[in-house]
């Protein structure tokens, strides 16, 4: 029976090519937009190398000093991370890294611009880089201020071409570093691990950073388990009242431990603070819940319009086929049989639209990756996104077919033969 349904479905599709084309466009366009959007979000936030431990990592990204007439909001200071975050109890590791800075190098008379981060040894224990050559910066390198560097593939190619880089020297920020490791390129939208060159914090030419409580650095806290997040956040909050303030202009110091997604949503919405919040009183707040709600609402609304259009198209197809339905009912076809046939037709055209949308999504993501608009970007569809798309396809087919199929089952044979649809 299913085989006959499929044969009839293709004849119907070819008979009314315009309706078929509109249906395929609505399905494929909607799925393309959703799949591309989900793929981009997946690349931005899903755990993947080198952030394979992201599900149990908290970041300390922002700090705030506030007084009645002055506010200082920025990155976290080295002194705060060393004295108040590094000493948090019962965590697996605490690392830190500097905000990326642009450094200039020269090779054979040509200027090379690179993004440099300064890190400690713990940073490399929290992140799971796959080394193409050598190994990471270590705690000993940080303690002894060793002039060593880890570089990415692109930097190796710029300085050394196709030759190995291990043990060779590069100059950056008017300093000379020995290459101890080479890692794959990390897209710039993965802010925590992304850079061209990584060197120890202690090799900085300006040691004034050691006294700062706000500015210049960010911290990473690796928990034993995600269930420890609330305890770690509470432990950090309880220490804030002990932070020494640099002048009488400030009476409040606030800082939060948050996930990368929470940080990204806060920055997307604009950093927010409450002028009446005390230490640990959510002066720096998260917008994660609101943004998740907006994403879900936007996806639902985006799917709603093409779904309603498909319902209208399917109803029109039923009206056009009223005589056919009347004849079949007169010869004993049950409502269940007709509903089954129509749902098979609808699911078939939805699946075809889904395949078109899937192929177009791959093409668009490949073009976006190869365009070079986003440095080191790699957008692609994975199994998880494919399953999401498959689920959406079936939801599309079922929702847009249920009401028209119900209308079909309610048609009286005599009225259908006359072309009267109520």
FIVO-601419 format. One line per 10 residues: number of its first residue (from 1); their letters; for each residue x negated, y, z of C-alpha. Coordinates in steps of 0.5 Angstrom, whole numbers, plus 2048, in hexadecimal, padded with zeros to 3 digits. Example, Ala and Ser with C-alpha at 12.3 -4.5 7.8 and 13.67 -1.06 7.14 Angstrom:
// FIVO-601419
1) AS) 7E7:7F7:810; 7E5:7FE:80E
***
This chain:
// FIVO-601419
1) XXXXXXXXXX) 800:800:800; 7FA:805:802; 7F7:804:7FB; 7FE:806:7F8; 7FE:80C:7FC; 7F7:80E:7FA; 7F9:80D:7F2; 7FF:811:7F3; 7FB:816:7F7; 7F6:817:7F1
11) XXXXXXXXXX) 7FC:818:7EC; 7FF:81D:7F0; 7F9:821:7F1; 7F8:821:7EA; 7FF:823:7E8; 7FE:829:7EC; 7F7:82B:7EB; 7F8:832:7EE; 7FB:830:7F5; 7F6:82B:7F5
21) XXXXXXXXXX) 7F0:830:7F4; 7F3:835:7F9; 7F3:82F:7FE; 7EC:82D:7FD; 7EA:834:7FD; 7ED:836:804; 7EB:82F:807; 7E4:830:804; 7E3:837:806; 7E5:836:80D
31) XXXXXXXXXX) 7E1:830:80E; 7DB:834:80B; 7DB:83A:810; 7DC:836:816; 7D7:831:814; 7D2:836:813; 7D4:83A:819; 7D3:834:81D; 7CC:832:81A; 7CA:839:81C
41) XXXXXXXXXX) 7CC:839:823; 7C9:832:823; 7C2:834:821; 7C3:83A:826; 7C5:836:82C; 7C5:82F:82C; 7BF:82B:82F; 7BA:829:82A; 7B2:829:82A; 7AF:82D:82D
51) XXXXXXXXXX) 7B5:82E:832; 7B7:827:833; 7B7:828:83A; 7BC:82E:839; 7C2:82B:83D; 7BE:82B:843; 7BA:832:842; 7BC:839:845; 7B9:83F:843; 7B7:845:847
61) XXXXXXXXXX) 7B8:84A:841; 7BA:851:844; 7B9:855:84B; 7BC:85B:84D; 7BA:861:852; 7BF:866:854; 7C0:86C:858; 7C5:871:859; 7C2:875:853; 7BE:871:850
71) XXXXXXXXXX) 7BE:86A:84C; 7B9:866:849; 7BB:85F:845; 7B6:85B:841; 7B2:855:841; 7B0:851:847; 7A9:854:84A; 7A3:84F:84B; 7A3:850:853; 7AA:84F:854
81) XXXXXXXXXX) 7A9:848:850; 7A3:846:854; 7A5:848:85B; 7AD:846:85B; 7AE:841:855; 7A8:83D:855; 7A9:83B:85C; 7B0:839:85B; 7B1:832:85F; 7B3:82B:85C
91) XXXXXXXXXX) 7B2:82D:855; 7AE:829:84F; 7AA:82F:84C; 7AA:836:84C; 7A7:83A:846; 7A6:841:843; 7A5:844:83D; 7A4:84B:83A; 7A9:84F:836; 7A6:84E:82E
101) XXXXXXXXXX) 7A1:853:82C; 79F:855:825; 797:854:824; 793:855:81E; 78D:851:81C; 789:852:815; 787:84C:811; 782:84D:80B; 784:854:80B; 78C:853:80B
111) XXXXXXXXXX) 790:855:811; 794:850:814; 79A:851:819; 79C:84C:81E; 7A1:84C:824; 79D:84A:82A; 79F:847:831; 79B:846:837; 79D:840:83C; 79B:83C:842
121) XXXXXXXXXX) 79A:835:842; 7A1:833:844; 7A4:836:83E; 7A1:830:83A; 7A4:82B:83F; 7AB:82E:83F; 7AB:82E:837; 7AA:828:833; 7A6:82A:82D; 7A3:825:828
131) XXXXXXXXXX) 79C:826:827; 799:826:820; 792:827:823; 78F:827:82A; 793:829:830; 796:82E:834; 794:834:838; 793:831:83F; 793:834:846; 78B:834:846
141) XXXXXXXXXX) 78B:838:840; 790:83D:844; 78C:83D:84B; 785:83E:847; 788:843:842; 785:83E:83C; 785:841:835; 789:83C:832; 78F:83C:82D; 795:838:82B
151) XXXXXXXXXX) 797:83A:824; 79D:838:81F; 79C:834:818; 79D:83B:815; 797:83E:819; 793:838:817; 794:839:810; 793:841:810; 78C:840:813; 78A:839:811
161) XXXXXXXXXX) 78E:837:80B; 78E:830:80B; 789:82E:80F; 789:82C:817; 789:832:81C; 787:82E:822; 781:831:825; 781:837:820; 782:83E:823; 787:844:821
171) XXXXXXXXXX) 787:84B:823; 78D:84E:825; 78E:854:82A; 787:856:829; 785:84F:82D; 782:849:82A; 786:842:82C; 784:83B:82B; 789:837:828; 78B:831:82C
181) XXXXXXXXXX) 792:82F:829; 796:830:823; 79E:82F:823; 7A4:82F:81E; 7A7:836:81C; 7AD:838:821; 7B2:83C:81E; 7B2:843:821; 7B9:842:823; 7B7:83D:829
191) XXXXXXXXXX) 7B4:843:82D; 7B1:83F:832; 7AC:83A:82E; 7AB:83F:828; 7A5:842:827; 79F:842:822; 799:842:827; 799:840:82F; 794:842:833; 793:841:83B
201) XXXXXXXXXX) 796:847:83F; 790:848:843; 78C:84A:83C; 790:851:83C; 78C:857:83B; 790:85B:840; 791:858:847; 796:85D:849; 79B:858:848; 79A:854:84E
211) XXXXXXXXXX) 79D:85A:852; 7A3:85A:84F; 7AA:858:851; 7AE:85A:84B; 7AC:859:844; 7A7:855:83F; 7A9:84E:841; 7AE:849:841; 7AE:842:845; 7B1:83B:844
221) XXXXXXXXXX) 7B3:836:84A; 7B3:82F:848; 7B8:82C:84D; 7B8:824:84F; 7BF:824:84C; 7C5:829:84A; 7C9:828:850; 7C3:82C:854; 7C5:832:850; 7C9:835:855
231) XXXXXXXXXX) 7C4:834:85B; 7BF:837:857; 7C3:83D:855; 7C5:83E:85D; 7BD:83D:85F; 7BB:842:85A; 7C1:847:85C; 7BF:846:864; 7B8:848:862; 7BA:84F:85F
241) XXXXXXXXXX) 7BA:853:865; 7B3:852:867; 7B1:855:860; 7AD:85B:862; 7AF:861:85E; 7AA:866:85B; 7AD:86D:85D; 7B3:870:861; 7B6:871:85B; 7B9:86A:85B
251) XXXXXXXXXX) 7BD:866:860; 7BF:860:85C; 7BB:85A:858; 7BF:855:855; 7BD:84F:850; 7C1:849:84E; 7BF:842:84C; 7C3:840:846; 7C3:83B:840; 7C1:83D:839
261) XXXXXXXXXX) 7C8:83E:836; 7CA:842:83C; 7C5:847:83B; 7C6:847:833; 7CE:849:835; 7CC:84E:83A; 7C7:851:834; 7CC:850:82F; 7D2:854:833; 7CD:859:836
271) XXXXXXXXXX) 7C9:859:83C; 7CE:85A:842; 7CD:85C:849; 7D1:85E:84F; 7CF:865:852; 7D2:862:859; 7CF:85C:859; 7CA:85A:85E; 7C4:855:85E; 7C7:84F:85B
281) XXXXXXXXXX) 7CD:852:85A; 7CE:851:852; 7CB:857:850; 7C9:854:84A; 7CF:850:848; 7D0:84A:843; 7D5:84A:83D; 7D4:843:83B; 7DC:841:83D; 7DE:847:839
291) XXXXXXXXXX) 7DA:846:833; 7DC:83E:833; 7E3:840:833; 7E2:845:82D; 7DF:840:829; 7E4:83B:82A; 7EA:840:829; 7E7:842:823; 7E6:83B:820; 7ED:83A:822
301) XXXXXXXXXX) 7F0:840:81E; 7EB:83F:818; 7EE:838:817; 7F5:83A:818; 7F6:83E:812; 7F4:839:80D; 7F8:834:811; 7FE:838:810; 7FC:839:809; 7FB:832:808
311) XXXXXXXXXX) 802:830:80B; 806:835:806; 802:832:800; 804:82B:803; 80B:82D:804; 80B:830:7FD; 809:82A:7FA; 80F:826:7FE; 814:82B:7FB; 811:82A:7F4
321) XXXXXXXXXX) 811:822:7F5; 818:822:7F8; 81B:81E:7F2; 816:819:7F2; 817:818:7FA; 81F:818:7F8; 81E:812:7F3; 819:80E:7F8; 81E:80F:7FE; 824:80D:7F9
331) XXXXXXXXXX) 820:806:7F8; 81F:805:7FF; 818:808:801; 818:80A:808; 816:810:80C; 810:80D:80F; 80E:80B:808; 80F:812:805; 80B:815:80B; 805:810:80B
341) XXXXXXXXXX) 805:811:803; 804:819:804; 800:818:80A; 7FB:814:806; 7FB:819:801; 7FA:81F:805; 7F4:81B:809; 7F1:819:802; 7F1:820:800; 7EE:823:806
351) XXXXXXXXXX) 7E9:81E:806; 7E7:820:7FF; 7E7:827:802; 7E3:825:808; 7DD:821:803; 7DD:828:7FF; 7DC:82C:805; 7D7:827:808; 7D3:828:801; 7D4:82F:801
361) XXXXXXXXXX) 7D1:830:808; 7CB:82C:807; 7CA:831:801; 7CB:837:805; 7C7:835:80B; 7C1:833:806; 7C1:839:802; 7C1:83D:809; 7BB:839:80B; 7B7:83A:805
371) XXXXXXXXXX) 7B9:841:804; 7B4:844:80A; 7B9:849:80D; 7B7:845:814; 7B0:844:815; 7AF:83C:816; 7B7:83B:816; 7B9:834:814; 7C1:833:814; 7C3:82C:812
381) XXXXXXXXXX) 7C9:828:814; 7C8:822:818; 7CD:81C:81A; 7D0:820:820; 7D2:826:81B; 7D4:821:816; 7D9:81D:81B; 7DC:824:81D; 7DD:825:816; 7E0:81E:815
391) XXXXXXXXXX) 7E5:820:81B; 7E7:827:819; 7E9:823:812; 7ED:81E:815; 7F0:824:819; 7F1:828:813; 7F5:822:80F; 7F9:820:815; 7FC:827:817; 7FD:82A:810
401) XXXXXXXXXX) 801:823:80E; 805:822:814; 80A:827:813; 80B:826:80C; 80C:81F:80D; 811:820:812; 815:825:80D; 814:81F:808; 817:81A:80D; 81D:81F:80E
411) XXXXXXXXXX) 81F:81F:807; 826:81C:805; 825:818:7FE; 82B:81B:7FB; 829:822:7FC; 822:820:7FA; 824:81E:7F3; 828:824:7F2; 821:828:7F4; 824:82B:7FA
421) XX) 820:82B:800; 822:82D:807
***
